[in-house]
Amino acid sequence: MGFFSRRALRALAAGLFFSLLWTAASILAPDQAEAGSPVIAWRLENPFRFFTDPHDTEAHRATYRALGPAERSTPILSAEHALQSGDRDGWAASMFRKTCWNNNRFKCDAYDDYINPSNHAVIVQVMGVDDASTLTCRWLTAPRGDSKNPRGEAITQSCSEQARFVVPYPGGMMVTVEIGGREIAKSLIKVRDILVAGMGDSFASGEGNPDRAVRFSRERTSDYSTVGFYSGLTGYPARIGPWRDLGDKTFIKENARWLDQACHRSLYSEQLRTALQLAIEDPHRAVTFVGVSCAGAEITDGLFLRYKGNEWVPDPPRLSQISAVAEAQCGNNQTQALDLPEAFHMNGTIPELQNIILRKCPQDDARKIDLVLLSIGGNDIGFSRLVANAVLSNESLLRELGGWLGQVHGEAEASAELDTLGARYKSLNRAIHSILYVPWQESDRILLVAYPGLALDGDGSQMCGSGNAGMEIVPDFQLDRTKLKLGTWFADKLHRLMRDSAHEFGWTFVETHRRAFIGRGICAGLSVEGVSEVDDLRLPRKIDGMWTPYNPADYQPYAARQRWFRTPNDAFMTGNFHVAAGLLTKVLRIEPFAPFQLVLASTYSGAFHPTAEGQAAIADAVVDKARAVLAKYGAGPDADPTGYTVPSPEDVAAPAVPEPDAQIPDINSLLAKQPVDKGVTSAGPAKPSGPLNALPAAAATGPDDEETPSGPTVGVTSGPEDEVPSQAVVGRPATETAVVPAVSSPAAAPEGTPIELRPLNRGTEQTHSEPVQAAPPSPAPVSPTAPSDAPFTPQRFAPASGAATSGQ
């Protein structure tokens, strides 16, 4: 009996020992602990490093996390709708000034080296502790890779509170939580930081979607012309502010504002939205974004050669886009100028690329690029000129001038340029690998984004009909469906060539968004009484003292709409691009100038470009492809239940299938088809695409001249001159604008060439070299509206014949 008792006691003691041992093991190894054990959850404080204010990133992250399962199938478009629902000015208006883009460089006070981070701030919290608010936790840290400081910061606070630590990069930091001297959880915090570069044209830059759109008066009107072909251009919406004449100094102060004024690059860009989404959906991933896309860019004049942008500013882009990314890739180190006489002209096929000079970062100093986002090719075939051919009436004075100060393209011109585009893509592929160091065996890190259809309707085989709906702003515009077929046919050929080129070079091709644009083209909407303001295609006009169809002060540039393309009317109401009066009359010698301001306001402001919704829809397609590429190379999200926020597969709708490989219709039979009722024509599977952005770089924020030309057509206005937004109008007051100092007239400027007023049909003479010398020290920050004192000699616009005269 006593022996049995001793054996029973020994068994009981052994059981108690192993029970205690299991409990201790669970505490010391929380990653292997049973469900309900304490764990450390963490997230980056500011995963999108391009935003210098973490609160801006958090606004997007909170919006994303609030989306339901169905909304997360298109997270960027859904977030766009949520963000804009209560903000008349758009979410970007309060954020675009707080970024790491200053003076044409990726530099800001928030980081010593934006490109090469040395640490990241994280927010940590212990989860799974009962009655956490009544307990005290002690946080201990041990930075990895820092032999001089093996022990890091220690914090004692309530277990219910979050803690903030700065984690070394790339080494990481071990974080331990103790309660009463006993370790309850432990985790290695290691941030993954990826570099995303974006290059391209206006479809990539966000053209048509300024970060801060113009604001309109509730009472005042503008008259642009009362005589001749442009008679009756009266009663137009007028900007807020105490300006006297269209294009005067005070008027220009109220121009739309952009993240990059010269390139019309905004936070609404599909490239930026892609990078932002990759940052906010994964709490352990940081994104360093380098976006240099520019409205009007081509592969040659833009990516390889310096292009000064779509709008004149005192500080235009200093480098070509390839060189700019190479400079950014170098961080605080210096790039080298490489003379490349034979590398990229493809045996003379691309003569513009002979004897070029590009910047390149030494490979030991260059940070590896994880993703390259591209939207390019439309301007290379002159697609904007095909659009001009389709929308300019036969009686248009602009057609006589050559479209928007350039050529109006037909079949022969577009075919000739399309024939060389394949060689341009091949040259670009070579540069991305050799200059930017994207490994040849990892070519799928390069994502080429297809252009969406501009005017497709119905099931995708129909298109917008003839007429001027959405573009009655000037009598020049009259959409011709027969000519639109020509543009649609070439857009389809462009799309197929892009797809074939991507396949040839191993790039990732993004095209699934094209289906989402069907029925959302430039003619989506109505021009009748009773339709909602956002879907009304008409332009507000004041007739007999009454605004019709609505007061322009109530216009919402970023409200959800059926159409995902800006019409000329939309462009006027959103970007409202005008140039300084002195430039038009003394430099361009355009008299009378007021009607021409109206043309600029309806074209240069982003007509025929995707809205912010359209940009978001494109970004959703890009993100789907980008996730797969990142996961392939080990940069996907952590399988961590405390922080994994990427939608699970069952919550995400199946992606759209690629475009069908339908046969391209014969051009002659296509153009010979007769119109059908209601202006809807069968056009087969062809889809229009390509940007309308290769427009001349007129001066929107350049030198002003207070002297106003005389004559009856010079911006006659009515209403109070000093109107400010009424209390009923939501948004920032007009006083939050930069002041334009008075300067002398451009005509009186001395000789020099800091800017070019580039014609649509760019001349054969190109600047083939990048600056070889190191860039001078950055000047003090300059307001986007501040004119430069630098001298210039303008280039004259091309005549209708297409023969360009260039100024030196």
Disulfide bonds with the S-S distance in Angstrom:
Cys100-Cys108 1.85
Cys137-Cys159 1.98
Cys263-Cys294 2.08
Cys330-Cys361 1.97
Cys464-Cys523 1.92
